[in-house]
C-alpha cells in the first residue's frame, strides 16, 4: 500500500471508531433513561434512538447558552447536556404515553 492509502485508511478507521463510540454511548444513555422514567411505549429501538437524538441535540443546547460545565466529551460531543436532553425527551415520551393510555379510573 502506498502512504496515501494508509493515511486514508487511518482517517477512516478513526472516524468509524468515533461513530461507534457515539452509537454505544447513545444507546446506553437511551436505555438508562428508559429504565429510569419507563415511558410505557414498547417500541423496538426507541431508547437507542432517543439516546442518539440526545447526543445530536446536545451541541445546540451548549451553543444556546448552557450555564453549567459540559462535563466529559465523547468523540467531540458534550456528555452532560446529552444526558439532560435524553432525559427530557424520554420524559416527554412518558407524558405522551400517559396521555395515550387515557384515564386510569
N, C-alpha and C positions, 0 to 999 in steps of 0.2 A: 504494500500500500504506500502511496505517496504521502508526504507530510500534510498536504491539503486535505486528503481524505481522512486521515487520522484526526485532524483538528475538527472537521465536520462531525465525525463520529463522537468525539468527546463532547462537543457542544450539544449534540442531540441527546446523548446519554444524560448530560447534566439537566437538560430541560425535562426529560422524561422522569428523572429522579425527583425533581421539584414538583411535577404534576402528580406523581404517585404519592408524595408526602401530603399534598393538599387534599387529594381524594381520601386518603386514610384518615387524616385529621378531621375533615368534614364529615365523614361517615361516623366517626366516634362521637363528635360533638352532637350530631343529629340523634344518634342512638341514646346518648345520655340525656339530652333534652326531652326526648320522647319518654324515656323511663322516669324522668323527674316529674313531668307535667301530665303524662298519659293523655294525649289528645283525644283518644276514643275513636279515632279514624284508623281503620285497619286496611291500609293500602301498602302494597309491597314497594319498598324503595322510598317511601315518603320521608323517613327520618334522614336518610343519606342525602336526599335532595334538599331538604331544609338545611342541613349542615353545610352543604356546598353553597347554597344560596346565601347563608350567613357569612361564609368566607368571601363571597363575591361582593356583598354589600358593605363589609367592614371598612374598606378604604374610603368609601364615600362618607361613612359616618365620621371617620377621623378627619377628613377634609372639611366637613360641615361644622367642626368645632368640638370634637371630643374633648371634654375637660380634664380627663384623668390620663395617666400614663397608659400607653397602648400595650404594655406587657411584652412578652416574648414574641418574636416573629417566626413564622413558619413559611419558608420559601418566599419571603418578602411580604407576607400578609400578616397584619396585626392580629394576635390571637384573642386578647381580651375583648375588643369590640366585636369580634366574630362570635364569641360566646354569647354576648349580650344580644346581638341581632338574632342568633339562632333561638335563644330562649324567648325573645319577643315574638318571633314568627311561630314558634310552637305554641305559645300562649294564645296567639290569635287563632290558630287552628283548634285549640282547646275550646275557646269561646264559640267558634263555628260549629264544632261537634256538639256542644251543649245545646246550641240553637237548633240544630238539625234533629236532635233527639226529642225535642218537644218537652212538654211539662211532665213531671215525674209523679204526679198525684192522680 
